[in-house]
C-alpha cells in the first residue's frame, strides 16, 4: 500500500534529521551545517511531501518556501523541520484521504494521453488496449479504496459492485454499462467489432471517471 510506504518514509526522515550536524556553540541558533548536509534531508522531505499532498497543498508550498529561504543556519533548517513535522502529523492523524487515488489517477492519466495520441495517429487497436486497461484498473482501484472486494473480479463484476454500492450514477452509470463489452473486444483482439467512435467513447469515459473520482 502506498500509505504504508509513505508512513515508513515519514518516520525515516523524522529520525534522520537528528544526523544533521551543526557547527557553533550549543543553543545558538546561528549555528550552521558546515557541508550542506541539510540539503540531502530537505530534498527527500520535499519529494515526500509533494508525493503525498500534491504541489498545491499548503504543506508543499510552505516547505518549498522555507527551503528557498534556508541559508544553512540552524534556525532556518528548523523552520523546514517544523513544516515537515506538521505534514507528518496530518498524515499520521489520517487527515490525508486521497493518496492512493491521486497517485493512481496520475498514472492512469498517462495511459489516457498515450491512448489519445495513438488514436490520433491512426492506431485504433493500440488506443483501445491502452484505454481499456486504464479503465479496468481505475475501476478496480476505485472500488478497493471504497471498501469493496474487487480483487480477482471481472470488470463486469466490478461495475456491478460500484452500481450496487451507489458509487456511480446518472449518465456515468449508463455509459459504464457499455464498457465491459468494449473492453472485451479490445483485450481479446476482436478488432473488427471496435470502431473509432467506440475507442473514443472509452477514452472519454476514462477521462471523466478520473476527473470525478481521482482528482485531489
N, C-alpha and C positions, 0 to 999 in steps of 0.2 A: 504493500500500500504506500502511496505517495506520502500520506500523512505520517506514517511511521518513520519513513526515511527522513522527512523534514524535521520531525521531532528529535531524532537522533543527532542530526546535524546542528540544530539549535543548541543542544546540550554540549556537543563537542566544542563549538565556538565559544560558548559561555565559559567553558573550562580553560580553553587555550588562551583566552585573553590574559590570564594570570602569568603567562610566559613572557609577556612583553616587558622588557627591561628598561628602566629609566635611569638617567644619569643626573645626579644632583642630590642636595640634602633631602632627607626624609620629610614628608608632609609639606613639601614645597611644590606648588602647582606649576612652577617654572621649570621643573624637571622635564627632561625630554628624552625621546627614544633616539639614541645616537645613530643607529644604522638603518632607520626606516623600516624596522621590523613590523611596525604597526600597519603598514600598507598591505602586507600579506593577509593579516587578520581582517582588515577593513574590506578588502576586495572580496574575500569569501563571504563576509557578513552581508555586504551589499547584494551579491549574487543570490544569496539565500532569500533575503527579504523580497527581492524582485520576483523570484520564482513563486513565493508563497502569496504575496499580497498584490503583485502587479505594479506597473510603473506609475499608475495614477493614485496609488494609495498614499495617505499621509505618512505611513511608516517609511516607504521607499523615498518619498520626496524629502522628508526631514533627514533621513540618514544621508542621502546624497548631498544635501546642503551642508550638513556637518562635515562630511568627507571633504567637500570642496574647500571649506574654510580651515581644515585641520592643518596645523603647522608643525606637528610632531611633538608639541608640548603636552604634558600630562593632562592639563585641563581640557584641551580641545579633543584629545583622544577619549577622555572620559565622557565627553559630550556625545560622541558617537556610540560609546558603550551604553549610555543611558537610553538612546533611541533603540538600539538593538535589544536591550532587555525589555523595553516596552513592547516591541514586536513579539518577542519570545513569550511574554506574559499573556498577550492576547491570543497567540497561537495555542499555548498550553491550556488556556482557560476555555478553549472551544469557541472562540469568537470569530473563527475563520471557517466558513461552511462550504466554500466552493472550490477548494484547491483541486480536487480530482476533476471536477467538471471543467474548470477554466483551462488547466493544462491539457486535458484531453481535447477540449474544443480547439485549441491552437493546433494540435497535431492533426485532427480531422479536417480542420480548415485548410491545411496544406494539401491534403488529398483532394479536396474540392477544387482548389486552384489548379492542380495538375489535371484533374478531370476536365475542367472547363477549357483549359489550354489544349488538351488532346482533342476535344470535340471541335474546337475552332480550326485545328489543323487537319480535320477530316478523319481522325482516328476514333470513330464512333465506338467500336468494340472496346478499345482500351479505356476510353472515358467511362463506359458503362461499368466495367470491372472496378475501376478506382472509386467511382461514386457509390456503387453498391456495397463495396467493402467498408467504406467510410460510414455509410448509413447503418449497416448491420452492427458494426462495433459501437457506434454512437448510441443506438437504441439500447444495446446491452449495457453499456457503461451507465447510461442514464437510469435504467431500471434498477441496477445494482445500487447506485447511490441513493435511490428512493426506498431501499429496503426490500426490493423484490428478488426472488430467487430466479435469476436469469441465467445462471451458469448451465452450460450444456443444453440450452434450449434453442430450438429453431427460431428463425426470425419471425415466423407466423405466431409461434408461442409467445414470443416477447411482445409482439404487437398486441396480442390478446391480454397479456398481463397488464400492459400500460393502459389499455382501454378499460379493463375491468377495475383498475385502481383509480380511474378518473383522471389520469395524468395527461391525457390528450383529449382534445375535444374540438367541436366546430369543424371548420374547413380542414384543419390539420388532421383530424380523425378520419375524415372522408378520404383525403389523399393518401394517408398512411395505409388504408385498406388495400390499395393497389400496389404498394411497394414490394411485398414478398414475391408476387408473381414476376415482376420485372427483375428483381434480384436473382431469382432462379434462372431466368432466361440468360442473364449476364454471366453468372458464375457457373452455369452448365453449358456455356458456349453455344447457346441456341440463338445465334446472331440474327438469323432470318426473322425471328419473332420480335426483334427490337428495332424500333425506328429511331431516327434522330430526335423527334419530339419526345419519345419515351425517355431517352437518356437525359434530355434537357429537364424533364419533369423530375427525374431522380436527383439531379444536381440541384435544382431549385428547391426541392423539398429538404435536402440535407442542409442547404444554406439557411433556410428559415428555421429548421429544427435547432441548428447550432445557435442561431441568434436568440431564439426564445428560451432554450434550456441550458445553454452552456456559457452564456455571456457572464462576465464577472460584474 
